[in-house]
């Protein structure tokens, strides 16, 4: 893991990240991210992720996140609809299928834990 540090999330410059075109359901969303730290075994990834407006389908990972900007709705198949806005903390479960409807460019800080 990285040594202790702090950053202003809004000021971080993110790098373009790939988005599988097969996951795009509507619009032309673009993704960017910045990985802040990864565990030595690679199972835990912490970072900042951003997506512009549009609609995507996704299969979720075990994740906890905090929204710092934007608005979106996550429709979890067979589960709840989650409303995202600044200050909201969310938890997603690995394997869940979801549709993300991005209303305003969304930026979140996340931690994903990969299975053993």
C-alpha positions in Angstrom: 0.0 0.0 0.0 1.0 3.6 -0.5 2.2 5.7 2.4 -0.4 8.0 4.0 -1.5 11.0 1.9 -4.3 13.4 1.2 -5.8 14.9 -2.0 -8.6 17.2 -2.9 -10.8 14.9 -4.9 -12.2 17.6 -7.1 -8.7 18.8 -8.1 -7.3 15.4 -9.1 -6.6 14.9 -12.8 -7.9 11.6 -14.0 -6.7 9.5 -16.9 -9.1 8.2 -19.7 -10.1 4.6 -18.9 -11.5 2.0 -21.2 -15.2 1.4 -21.4 -16.4 -1.7 -23.2 -18.6 -0.4 -26.0 -20.9 -3.5 -25.5 -21.8 -2.1 -22.1 -23.1 1.2 -23.5 -26.9 1.2 -23.6 -27.5 4.9 -24.5 -25.4 8.0 -25.2 -21.7 8.2 -25.4 -20.4 8.0 -21.8 -16.7 8.4 -21.2 -14.8 7.0 -18.2 -11.7 8.3 -16.5 -10.0 7.2 -13.3 -7.0 7.5 -11.0 -5.8 4.6 -9.0 -4.6 5.9 -5.6 -3.4 2.6 -4.0 -3.4 -1.1 -4.6 -2.7 -3.8 -2.0 0.5 -5.9 -2.4 -1.6 -8.9 -3.5 -3.6 -6.8 -5.9 -7.0 -7.7 -4.3 -7.8 -4.2 -3.0 -7.9 -1.2 -5.3 -8.6 2.3 -4.1 -9.2 5.2 -6.5 -11.3 7.9 -8.1 -13.6 7.1 -11.0 -15.7 9.4 -13.2 -18.2 8.9 -16.0 -20.0 11.4 -18.2 -23.8 11.2 -18.9 -25.2 8.1 -20.6 -26.4 4.7 -19.7 -24.3 1.6 -19.2 -24.8 -2.0 -18.1 -22.4 -3.4 -15.6 -21.6 -6.5 -13.5 -20.6 -5.2 -10.1 -17.6 -6.0 -7.9 -17.5 -5.9 -4.1 -17.2 -2.1 -3.7 -17.7 0.7 -1.3 -17.8 4.2 -2.7 -18.6 7.8 -1.9 -20.1 10.2 -4.5 -18.3 13.5 -4.6 -20.0 15.1 -7.7 -22.8 14.5 -10.1 -26.0 12.5 -10.1 -26.9 9.0 -11.3 -29.3 6.1 -10.7 -28.2 2.5 -10.4 -31.0 0.0 -11.1 -29.8 -3.3 -9.6 -31.4 -6.3 -11.3 -33.8 -8.0 -8.8 -32.9 -5.4 -6.2 -33.2 -1.8 -5.3 -32.8 1.4 -7.4 -30.0 3.5 -5.9 -30.1 7.3 -6.2 -26.6 8.8 -6.2 -25.7 12.4 -5.5 -22.8 14.1 -3.6 -22.3 12.8 -0.1 -24.0 9.4 -0.8 -22.0 6.3 0.3 -22.9 3.1 -1.5 -22.0 -0.6 -1.3 -22.2 -2.9 -4.3 -22.1 -6.7 -4.2 -19.9 -8.8 -6.6 -21.9 -10.4 -9.4 -24.9 -8.1 -9.2 -26.1 -6.9 -12.7 -27.0 -3.3 -12.8 -27.9 -0.4 -15.2 -26.2 2.9 -14.4 -28.1 6.0 -15.7 -25.7 8.9 -15.4 -27.7 12.2 -15.3 -24.7 14.5 -14.5 -21.0 13.7 -14.7 -20.4 11.4 -11.7 -17.2 11.3 -9.7 -16.8 8.8 -6.9 -14.0 7.7 -4.6 -14.0 3.9 -4.4 -12.5 0.8 -2.9 -12.9 -2.5 -4.7 -12.0 -5.9 -3.1 -11.4 -8.7 -5.5 -12.2 -12.3 -4.4 -9.4 -14.6 -3.3 
